[in-house]
Amino acid sequence: MADVAVSFESIIKYFESLPDPRHTRNRRHLLGDIITLSVCGVIVGCDGPTSIACWAKEKKDWLQEWLALPKGIPSRDGIRRVLSALQPDAFQTCFQDWIAACLVGSEEDSQATIAIDGKTLRRSHDRAAGLGPLHLVSAWASEHGLALGQVATEEKSNEITAIPELIEKIDVKGAIVTIDAMGCQKGIAEKIVAGQGDYVLAVKENQPKLYQAIQAVFNGHLENDLQHVPHRRHETRETGHGRTDERYYYLAKLPRDFPLRKEWPSIKAIGMAVRITEKSDGTTSDDVRYFIVSCYLSGPRFARAVRSHWGIENSLHWVLDVPFDEDQSRTRNRHMANNLSWLRRFAIRLLKRHPSTDSIKGKRERAGWSNDFLMQVLVAQRT
C-alpha cells in the first residue's frame, strides 16, 4: 500500500510548477488532486468531467486514503473549470519529466523517428460560436509509442503554421522527423535542421517544381537501375489479408546538377518508395511516393522512417478513434478539448507500456475495475 501513496505523490509532483488558473477564493479543491483524478479517469475510460467525477465518487474511499481531497471529491463543474482554464502549453510542459520517465528502460535509438501529423476532432465544432472542429497536430515518437507534444489549430490548412510551433516545443536533436506533403516547406525543413534534427519529408504536387525535379532524376536513371547514381536500396515483401505487397525503397544522393539545390540547401538526398500490390484475384496496382531527406540514410533506415510515419494512423489515430472514441467527443471549449486530447495521447503510452497482453480497451476496463492494475499502469510497472 505504501507504493500507492508514493505513486500518487510522484504524479502530483509533476504538476507542482503548473500555475493554478483559478481565483484564490475558488480553490476549494487542490489543483494536483483534480489533475490526478483527470489522468486516472481518462485511463479508465472517462471521456470528460462528468464521467471523471462519477468514477471518482465510486472510488472515493480508496482515493481518500492517498489523496488530500480536503473538500471531498470535486464536482463535475469543478473539474470542468480547471480543464477549461488550464493553458494547454503549460499543461503539456508539466508532463516532460513523466515522459522522460516513460522512456527509461526503452531501447536506445541513435536516430529515433518523430512523426508529425494532424487529426481532426470531428464533433468538437461549435456552430453557435462560429467554430469548426478542432484540429490537433501531434508529434509521435514512433519507436516508443509516445506523444511528445501537440498544437491545436482551427483548420487542417493551418498545419503549415502549427508545425513550426510544435517543433519548437519538442527536442528534435538527433532524431529523424517525418511529415507528410503538407509539411514539405522550406521554413519547416530549416527549422528541423536548426534544431539539430534530420528530416524525411514527403513531396507531392503541392511543390510542383520540387516534385518534378525529383521525378526526373529517378525516371532518368531507373532503366539502368540507378547504376550511375550513388544510392541505397531496400526491399520488403509482405503477404496477408488476401494480397501481397512488395515495396522498393531508393535513396539517392542529391545530384550536383539538381536544379533546386540552392533553394533547398539542407537537402542531402532524394527518396522514392514504390509499392506493388497483387490481390488474390491476380489484379495488381502500384503506388509511387517521393521524399526529400536531410541526410544520406541506409536503405533499411530510410524504409523504416517512411513506414513508421504512416504507422501513426494505426498506433495513434486508430486507437484514439476506436478504443478512446475521440471523434464522438462533443467538448466545445477549446482549452478543455485540447487538454483532454493530450491526456488521451499520454494514456495510450501508459497503457501500451503495461506488459499485459490485453487490448487497449481491455486494459482500460481492468484499470477501472482494479485499483492495483490502475497503479501498475500509472507507474508503467512491468510484471
N, C-alpha and C positions, 0 to 999 in steps of 0.2 A: 504493500500500500504506500510505502514511502516513495516508491518510484513514481506513483501517480502524482503526488504532491510536487515532486521535483519536475515532472514533465509539464505540469500546468504553470509552475513558476517560471520555467525556462521559456515557455511560449509568451507569457506576459512580458518578460524582459526584452523580447524582440521589439516591443512597441512602446518602450519607456520614453523614447525620444519623439514619439508622434504627438504633435500639438493637439490638444483637445479642442475641437471646434465649437463646443457648447459654451454658453454663458455660464459663469460660475454658479449662478442660482439655479440652473437647470441640471446640475450634475448630481442627480440622485444615485446614479449607478457609476461604478468605476469604468473608465474607458477600456482598460485592459480586460475586464470581465466581459464586456459587451463584444469586444473583438474576438476573444477566445471562444465565446459561445457561437459567434458567427462562423469562425473557422470550423469548429466541430459540427455545427449544423449543416454546412454545405457538404462536408464529408459524408454525413449520414443520410443525405438525400433531401435536405430542405432547399426550397427554391426562393425563399425570401424571408423578410422579417416575421411575417405571421407564422410560418411553419417553424422558424428558428425558435420563436417564443414558445410555441406549443411543445416542441421537443424538449426544450429546457425545463418547462414546467413538469413534464413527465419524469425528467431525470433530476428533479430538484433536490431530493435527499442526498443523492450521490454527489452532485455538483457543489452543494453547500459544504461538503466535507473538505473540498480542495480549493474552492474559490472564495474570495472575501464576501461578495454579494451582500453588502451591508443593508440593502433595502430589498432583499429577495431577488427573484428572477425579474429581469427587465420586461416591460410590456412590449408588444409588437411596435407600438408607436415610439417607444424609447430606442429600440434597435433601429427602426427606420430613420429616426432623426440623425443618429450617429452615422449610418451608412450613406445617408444623403448629404451630410455636411463634410465628411472626410474628403480632403483633396486626394484624388487618385494617385498623383505623383508621389506625394509624401507617404501614402499608404503602401505603395509598392516598394518604396525605398526601405521601409522597415523590414521587408522580407529578405533583404540581401544576405544577412548573416544566416538566416534559416536556409536560404538557397545554397549557400556555401556548405552548410552542414549536410544538406541532402547529397552533395557531391562527394563527401568523404567516403572513401572506400570504392568509388567508381573507378573504372579503368581509365588511366590517363591516355589522352589522345593529343599528340603533338599538334594536330590541326583539327580541332573539333569543328563540327558543322553547325552553323546557326542559320536556320531557315526563317526568313521574314515573309509573312503572308497575312492577308486580311480575311476577316469573316464578318458577315452582317448578322446582327440580332434582328431577325425578320419581323418580330411582333413588338419591337420596342418603339415603334413610331408613336407620335403624339400629334394627331391631326389638329386638335384644338389649339395647340401651341405652334402649329405650322412646322413640326419637326418630323423628318423621315426616320427610318430605322437607324439605330446607332451602328456604326461600322468600326471595328477594332482591328488594328494592325499589331500583330504579336511577333515576338522573337522567340523561337523554339530551339532549344539545344537538342538536336536530333538524336545524338548518341545517348544522351542521358534522359530523354523524355521529360524535359523540364522547361516551363515557361520562364524566360528571363525578364520579360517586361512587355508592356503593351501601351499603345497610344490610341485614343478614341478620335474618330472623325465623324462628320455628319453625312458624308457621301463617300462611296467607294473611290470616286475620282480623286478624292483628296489624299489618297495613299501616297502620292508623289511628295507631298509636303509633310506627311506624317512620318515617313520612313527616316529622313534625316534626324528628326526629333527623337525617334526611337533609338537610332544608332548612338546618339549622344548619351542615352540613359544606360546603355549596357556596355560591357567590356568586350570589344571585338579583337583585342590583341591576340595574335597567334591563331585566330580562328578563320575558317572559310565561311563567308556569308553568302547565302544563296537567295536570290529574289527572282520572281517571275518577270515577264517582259515589261510590266508597268513600271517596275523599279529600275529599268535599264536607262539611267540618266547619268550624265557626266558628273553632276554635283554629288549624286549618291555614291558613284564609284570612287570619286576622290575622297569623300568623307570616310569611307571604309578604309582606304589606304592610309589616310591621315591618322586613323585610329590604330595603325599597325596591324590591320587585318588584311585578308585577301578576299577576293570575290569570284563567284561563278554566277553571272547574270544572263538570263535568257534573253534572246534577241528575236523580235518579230517585226512585222511591218510597221509598227509604231515608230521604229527607227529605220526608215526605208533605205537610206544610204548605207548605214552600217550593215543591215541585213543583206543587201545586195552585194556588198563588198565581201562579206564572209562566204556567202553562197558562191560567188565567182571563184574564190580560192579553192573551195572543195570541189566544185564542178569541174574546174580546170585540171585537177590532179587525180580525180577518182579513177579515171580509166587506167592509169598506171599504178593504182593502189597507193598513191601518195609517196611513191619511191623517191621523188626528187624534193620532198618537203620534210624537214625534221618533224617527226610526230610520234605520238604514243597511241596505242590501241588496246582496247579491251572488249571481250565478247562474253555474253551470257546467253544461256538457253533455259527457259522455264516452261514446264508443262503443267496444266491444271485448268479446271473449270471449262473443259471441253475445247481448249485451244493451246497452241504452242507459241510462245513469244521468244523471238531471237532479237537480241539487242547488240548493237555495234557502237562503240564509243571511240571517237577520234579526237585527239587533242594535238593541234599543230602549233609550232612556234610561229609567232607573228612574222609574216614575211617582211623583208626590208622595204619592199615596194608597196606595202599595204597603204591604200590611199588615204585612210583616216588616222594614220599613226599620230600625227600632230594634234588632232582634235581629241583623241583619247590616249593621252600619254601613259596611262597606267596599264594599258592592255599589254600583256606579255604572250598571250596565246589565244587561239580561237578554237572552239569546240563544235563538234557535231555529234548528235545522238540519233541513231536510226533504229526504229523498232519495226520488225516484220512479224505480223500475226497471222498464223494459219489456224482456221477454225476446223471443227470436226467434219464439216461438210466439204472440206477441200478448198474453200474460198480463202483468199489472202488479202491483207490490207497492210499499208505501211505508213509510217509517220516519221518525219524528219524535223529535228529541232536544232537551233544554233545557239552558241553561247560565246560570251567574251569572258576571259579569265585573266586575273592579275598575276598569276604565277604558273610556271610550267610543271603541272602536277603529273604524277604517274597515271597510267591508264586506269588502274583499279580505283585510285583515289578520285579521279575526275568522275568516273562512273558512280561512285558512292555519293559524291556531292549532288549529282543530278538526281539520282534515285531518292536520296534522303529528303530532298526538298519536296518532292511530290508525296513522300510518305507522311508529311504533316497532315494531309487530308485524313488518313486513317488513324494516325497516332493522336491527333488533337481534335480536328474539326468533327470527325465522325463521333468521337467519344462525347464531345460537348453536345452534339445534336441528338444522340440516341440515349446513352445512359443518363446524361445530365439534362436532356430535353431543353437545351438553352434557347432554341428557336421559338419555343412556346412562351418564353418569359414575357410578361406584359409590363415589366418595370419601365416606367417612363422617365423617372428622374435620372438625368444623365450621370451624375456622380454615383448614385447607388447602383445603376446598371453596370457602370464601369467597375466599381469595387466588387460587386457580386461576381462579375465575369472573371475578374482576376482571381478571386477565391476559388472558382471552379477550376481554372487552369492550374493553380497551385495544388488543389486537392487531387487532381489527376496524377501528379508526380508522387504524392504521398501514397496514394492507393496502389499505383503501379509498383512502387518500391517494396511494398509488403510482399513477403515470399509466398503467401497463399496462392494456390492455383485457381481460385475463384475468379470469375469475370469481375470487371469494374462494378457492374450492377450488384453482383453477389457480395463483393467486399463492402459496398455501401450499406447493404442490408444488414450484414453481420455487424458492422460498426454501430448501426442503430440499435441492434438487439443487445450487443455485448459491450459493456464498458471496458473490459480488458482488451478486446480486439480494437476498439477505438483508440486506446492509448498506444497500442502497438503501431497503428497507422501513423499517429502523430509523431512518434519518435523514430519512425521508419525502422523499427526493430526487426531484425532477421532471426527467425527461429528455425 
